[in-house]
Amino acid sequence: MTAIAPVGTDALLPVYRRLPLEIVSGAGVHLTDADGRSYLDFTSGIAVNALGYGDPGLVEAMRSAAEGLVHVSNLYGTAPGRMLAEALVSRSFASSVFFCNSGAEANEGAFKFARRWARTTRDAGATEIVALRGSFHGRLFGSLAATDRPAYRAPFRPLAPGISIVERDIDAIEGALLNGTVAAVIAEPVQGEGGVRVLAPEFLRALRQLTRAHGVALILDEVQCGLGRTGSFFAYEQAGIEPDLLTLAKPLAGGLPMGAVLLSSEIAATIKPGDHATTFGGGPFVASVANYVVERLSDPDLLDSVSENGAWLGNQLASLAQRLPTVRAARGIGYMWGIDVTMPAGQIVTAAMEAGLLVCSAGEHTVRLLPPLVATREELAEGLGILEDVLRQ
């Protein structure tokens, strides 16, 4: 008889550097560990838990969804998936939606859809994908090739071909488009993992104009910055543009695994049955929950609160940077901010945790703040107070 080893953290593949605490419960914007200690959460499960913890409507949506169908496969249609697609289309530029299970999958799907469109409308040689310096689009082979993190890329070369990274500069991007082989450019309106770098509205408008002039699709990756985090339902709205494809995930189904690709009518018209597929994407259980989340995150009062409190938060962080020599800069928008510090960001993450505040990093020297979108100004102020004390030490 085969001996069974005790189950513990050693049974998990060590691909994460986990902090030394076990989270067991949460309420509002606070989490509690196995020792009963409470933490103010400024990570939101890395921008997933937009509604915080224990939201009554979300709990009820999950309970109701569990009483119905959980899965039937995409061989058949269900009302929750259809309703969710209609909700996203009605709020966006898109004519149709493809559901999947994560942000990386959404970006991989967008790459395929862009190539299919380019080959259909232009020629077979229009296949390349161009990403921007500082980008993060996932860790699957296509999305990894579009991710500007050398440490993530190096162990897995050769990466998927036909994908390149160029500087965040309109002239550099135009130079990459001149040979006529590019199908799409992908960009994050706010680069999350790349240091919380906000692409200026005028840059995004110039990028939209450039891609249209060259007949290239524009993919906007709003996996982290979309669905209310910047103070508008979609981040692209603040630049006054519309992409050809948009990718979503993280908060979409309230913590359940779900991603989506939104397609313009022009792109969607070139996609045929069999071009792409997913076993679990858009199933009735996750779609039912996502319908509730989309309704909540598109509420004008919530978006106004994120916008107003986010502006206040930015002013407070700018003041912090002026007061403390350990802070070099602060940048962001809405409830998505990065603070450049003079020491390794990991030190601040650990010290903040010990002081009762959960934050994360966005590079070696950037501390990232991603509070739940329901966090009040008082809760934001409490977190900033803890953070300032940590940075002063």
C-alpha positions in Angstrom: 0.0 0.0 0.0 1.4 3.4 -1.0 2.1 5.7 1.9 0.3 9.1 1.7 2.4 12.0 2.8 0.8 14.7 5.1 -0.8 17.4 3.0 0.7 20.9 3.6 2.1 23.8 1.8 5.0 21.6 0.6 2.4 19.8 -1.6 2.0 23.0 -3.6 4.3 23.6 -6.5 6.6 26.4 -5.3 5.9 28.9 -8.1 4.9 31.7 -5.6 6.9 33.5 -2.9 4.0 33.4 -0.4 4.0 35.7 2.6 4.0 33.9 5.9 0.3 34.1 6.7 -2.7 32.0 6.1 -5.9 34.0 5.3 -9.1 32.3 6.6 -11.8 35.0 6.3 -12.7 38.5 5.2 -15.2 41.2 5.7 -15.5 44.5 3.8 -11.9 45.6 3.1 -10.4 43.6 5.9 -8.9 40.0 5.9 -8.2 37.8 8.9 -5.4 35.2 9.3 -5.4 31.9 11.0 -4.1 33.5 14.2 -7.1 35.9 14.3 -5.2 39.0 13.2 -6.9 41.5 11.0 -5.4 43.2 8.0 -6.5 46.2 5.9 -6.4 44.9 2.4 -4.9 47.1 -0.3 -4.4 44.3 -2.8 -7.9 43.1 -3.6 -6.6 39.7 -4.5 -4.5 41.5 -7.1 -7.4 43.6 -8.4 -9.9 40.8 -8.3 -12.0 41.4 -5.2 -13.4 44.8 -6.4 -16.3 44.4 -4.0 -14.2 43.5 -1.0 -15.2 40.5 1.1 -18.6 39.2 2.1 -20.6 41.5 -0.1 -24.2 40.3 0.6 -25.3 40.6 -3.0 -22.3 38.7 -4.3 -22.9 35.9 -1.7 -26.5 35.7 -2.7 -25.6 35.6 -6.4 -23.3 32.7 -5.8 -25.8 30.9 -3.7 -28.6 31.3 -6.3 -26.2 30.3 -9.1 -25.2 27.1 -7.3 -28.9 26.2 -7.1 -29.1 26.2 -10.9 -26.9 24.8 -13.6 -23.2 24.9 -13.0 -21.9 23.6 -16.3 -23.4 22.3 -19.6 -20.5 23.1 -22.1 -20.6 25.5 -25.0 -22.4 22.9 -27.1 -25.5 24.6 -25.7 -26.6 28.1 -24.8 -27.7 29.3 -21.4 -29.4 32.5 -20.4 -26.8 33.8 -17.9 -24.0 33.7 -20.6 -26.2 35.4 -23.1 -27.3 38.1 -20.6 -23.7 38.8 -19.6 -22.6 39.2 -23.2 -25.5 41.5 -23.9 -24.6 43.6 -20.7 -21.0 44.0 -21.8 -21.9 44.8 -25.4 -24.5 47.4 -24.3 -21.8 49.1 -22.2 -19.0 49.1 -24.9 -17.9 49.4 -28.5 -18.3 45.7 -29.0 -20.7 43.6 -31.0 -19.9 40.3 -29.5 -18.0 38.6 -26.6 -15.9 35.5 -26.2 -15.7 34.1 -22.6 -12.8 32.2 -21.2 -11.2 31.6 -17.8 -8.4 34.1 -17.2 -6.7 37.2 -18.4 -3.9 35.3 -20.1 -6.4 33.2 -22.0 -8.3 36.3 -23.0 -5.1 37.9 -24.5 -4.2 34.7 -26.3 -7.7 34.6 -27.8 -7.4 38.3 -28.8 -4.1 37.5 -30.6 -5.9 34.7 -32.5 -8.9 36.8 -33.4 -6.6 39.7 -34.6 -4.6 37.3 -36.8 -7.7 35.8 -38.3 -9.1 39.3 -39.1 -5.8 40.5 -40.6 -5.4 37.4 -42.8 -9.0 37.7 -43.9 -9.1 41.4 -44.7 -5.4 42.0 -45.7 -3.1 39.0 -46.5 -1.6 35.9 -45.0 1.6 37.7 -44.0 -0.2 40.1 -41.6 0.4 38.0 -38.4 2.7 39.9 -36.0 1.6 41.2 -32.6 3.4 44.3 -31.2 3.4 45.0 -27.4 4.8 47.9 -25.5 7.8 48.3 -23.2 6.7 47.7 -19.6 3.8 45.4 -20.6 2.4 42.4 -18.8 -0.1 40.3 -20.7 0.2 36.8 -19.1 2.4 33.8 -18.8 1.1 31.5 -21.5 3.4 31.2 -24.5 1.8 33.9 -26.7 1.1 36.3 -23.8 4.5 35.7 -22.3 6.1 36.7 -25.5 4.2 40.0 -25.3 5.3 40.5 -21.6 8.3 42.7 -20.9 9.7 40.9 -17.9 13.0 39.3 -18.8 13.1 37.1 -15.7 9.7 35.6 -16.6 10.8 35.0 -20.3 14.3 33.7 -20.1 13.7 30.2 -18.7 11.1 29.4 -21.4 12.8 30.5 -24.6 12.2 30.0 -27.4 9.0 32.0 -27.0 6.1 32.2 -29.4 7.3 33.8 -32.7 5.7 36.7 -34.4 5.4 38.8 -31.2 7.7 41.8 -30.4 8.0 44.5 -27.8 8.7 48.2 -28.8 9.2 51.3 -26.8 6.2 53.3 -25.4 6.8 55.9 -28.2 4.5 56.6 -31.1 7.4 57.0 -33.6 8.9 53.7 -32.5 5.5 52.0 -32.9 5.0 53.5 -36.3 8.4 52.2 -37.4 7.3 48.7 -36.3 4.2 49.0 -38.5 5.8 50.1 -41.7 6.6 46.6 -43.1 2.9 45.8 -43.3 3.2 42.5 -41.4 1.6 43.6 -38.1 -1.9 42.3 -37.3 -2.3 44.1 -34.0 -0.9 46.3 -31.3 -1.7 45.4 -27.7 -1.5 47.9 -24.8 -2.6 48.3 -21.2 -4.2 51.7 -20.6 -2.5 51.4 -17.2 0.5 49.1 -17.0 -0.1 47.3 -13.7 2.8 44.8 -13.3 5.1 47.1 -15.2 5.1 49.7 -12.4 1.6 51.2 -12.5 2.3 53.4 -15.5 -0.7 55.3 -16.9 -0.6 55.7 -20.7 -1.6 59.3 -21.2 -5.0 59.9 -23.0 -3.2 61.8 -25.8 -0.8 58.8 -26.3 -3.8 56.4 -26.5 -5.5 58.7 -29.0 -2.3 58.9 -31.1 -2.0 55.1 -30.9 -5.6 54.6 -32.1 -5.1 57.0 -35.0 -1.8 55.3 -36.0 -3.3 51.8 -35.9 -6.3 52.9 -38.0 -4.0 54.5 -40.5 -2.0 51.3 -41.0 -5.0 49.0 -40.9 -3.8 47.3 -37.7 -6.1 46.2 -34.9 -5.8 47.8 -31.5 -6.1 45.4 -28.5 -6.5 47.0 -25.1 -5.7 44.8 -22.2 -7.9 45.9 -19.3 -7.5 42.7 -17.3 -6.2 44.7 -14.3 -7.3 48.3 -15.0 -10.8 47.7 -16.3 -14.2 47.3 -14.8 -14.2 50.4 -12.7 -10.7 50.5 -11.2 -9.8 53.8 -12.9 -13.1 55.5 -12.1 -14.8 54.6 -15.4 -16.3 51.2 -16.3 -13.7 50.8 -19.0 -10.3 52.6 -18.8 -10.3 53.4 -22.5 -13.4 55.7 -22.0 -11.2 58.3 -20.4 -9.1 58.7 -23.6 -12.3 59.1 -25.8 -11.3 56.2 -28.0 -12.6 52.7 -28.9 -10.4 49.7 -29.5 -11.0 46.8 -31.9 -10.6 44.2 -29.2 -10.7 44.4 -25.4 -9.6 41.9 -22.8 -11.1 41.6 -19.3 -10.8 39.2 -16.4 -9.7 39.7 -12.7 -12.9 41.2 -11.0 -15.3 40.0 -13.7 -16.9 37.1 -11.8 -16.2 38.3 -8.2 -13.3 36.0 -7.6 -14.5 33.1 -9.7 -12.2 32.3 -12.8 -13.5 34.2 -15.8 -12.1 36.2 -18.7 -13.6 37.8 -21.7 -12.6 39.2 -25.1 -14.8 41.9 -26.5 -14.8 42.2 -30.3 -15.8 45.0 -32.7 -18.3 44.0 -35.4 -15.5 44.2 -38.0 -13.3 41.7 -36.2 -16.2 39.5 -35.2 -17.4 39.2 -38.8 -14.2 37.3 -39.7 -14.4 34.6 -36.9 -15.9 31.3 -37.9 -17.1 28.2 -36.0 -14.0 26.2 -34.9 -11.6 29.2 -34.9 -11.4 29.1 -31.1 -13.0 27.3 -28.2 -13.1 26.8 -24.4 -14.6 24.1 -22.2 -15.5 26.2 -19.2 -15.7 29.7 -20.6 -19.0 31.6 -19.9 -20.6 28.7 -18.0 -24.0 29.4 -16.3 -22.6 29.5 -12.8 -19.8 32.0 -13.3 -21.8 34.0 -15.8 -24.7 34.3 -13.3 -22.3 35.8 -10.7 -20.6 38.0 -13.3 -24.0 39.5 -14.2 -24.3 40.8 -10.6 -20.7 42.0 -10.6 -21.0 43.9 -13.9 -24.2 45.6 -12.6 -22.5 46.7 -9.4 -19.2 47.9 -11.0 -21.1 49.9 -13.7 -23.1 51.8 -11.0 -22.5 55.5 -11.6 -22.4 56.2 -7.8 -19.6 53.7 -7.3 -17.6 54.9 -10.3 -17.9 58.5 -9.1 -16.7 57.4 -5.7 -13.7 55.7 -7.2 -12.9 58.7 -9.3 -13.2 61.2 -6.5 -11.5 59.2 -3.8 -8.8 58.2 -6.3 -8.0 61.8 -7.0 -7.8 62.4 -3.3 -5.6 59.4 -2.9 -3.3 60.6 -5.6 -2.9 64.0 -3.9 -2.1 62.3 -0.6 0.5 60.1 -2.2 2.1 63.1 -4.0 2.3 64.8 -0.6 3.8 61.7 0.9 6.5 61.6 -1.8 7.4 65.2 -0.9 7.7 64.5 2.8 9.6 61.2 2.7 13.1 60.7 1.2 12.3 57.0 0.9 9.6 57.7 -1.7 10.8 58.8 -5.2 7.5 59.1 -7.0 3.8 58.1 -6.9 1.7 57.6 -10.0 -1.7 56.0 -10.9 -5.4 56.7 -11.3 -8.5 55.8 -9.4 -7.8 52.9 -7.1 -4.6 51.8 -8.8 -1.4 53.4 -7.6 2.3 52.7 -7.6 4.9 54.2 -5.2 8.6 54.1 -6.2 10.7 53.5 -3.2 14.5 53.7 -2.6 14.6 50.2 -1.0 13.4 46.9 -2.4 9.6 46.9 -2.6 9.5 43.5 -1.0 10.8 45.0 2.3 7.9 47.4 2.3 5.4 44.7 1.5 6.6 42.6 4.4 6.9 45.5 6.9 3.4 46.7 5.9 2.0 43.2 6.5 3.5 43.1 9.9 1.9 46.5 10.6 -1.6 45.3 9.5 -1.7 46.5 5.9 -1.6 44.2 2.8 0.1 45.7 -0.3 1.9 44.2 -3.2 4.8 45.1 -5.6 5.0 46.0 -9.2 8.6 45.6 -9.9 11.7 45.6 -7.8 11.2 49.2 -6.4 7.5 49.9 -6.8 4.9 49.3 -4.1 1.4 48.8 -5.6 -1.9 49.8 -4.0 -5.1 48.1 -5.3 -7.8 48.7 -2.7 -11.3 47.2 -3.2 -13.4 49.7 -5.1 -15.8 49.8 -2.1 -13.1 51.2 0.2 -14.2 54.5 1.8 -12.0 57.6 2.1 -11.6 56.9 5.8 -10.3 53.4 5.1 -8.0 54.7 2.4 -6.7 57.3 4.9 -6.2 54.5 7.5 -4.1 52.5 5.0 -2.0 55.5 4.1 -1.3 56.2 7.7 0.0 52.7 8.2 2.0 52.9 5.0 3.6 56.2 6.0 4.7 54.8 9.3 6.3 51.9 7.6 8.1 54.1 5.1 9.4 56.4 7.8 11.1 53.4 9.4 
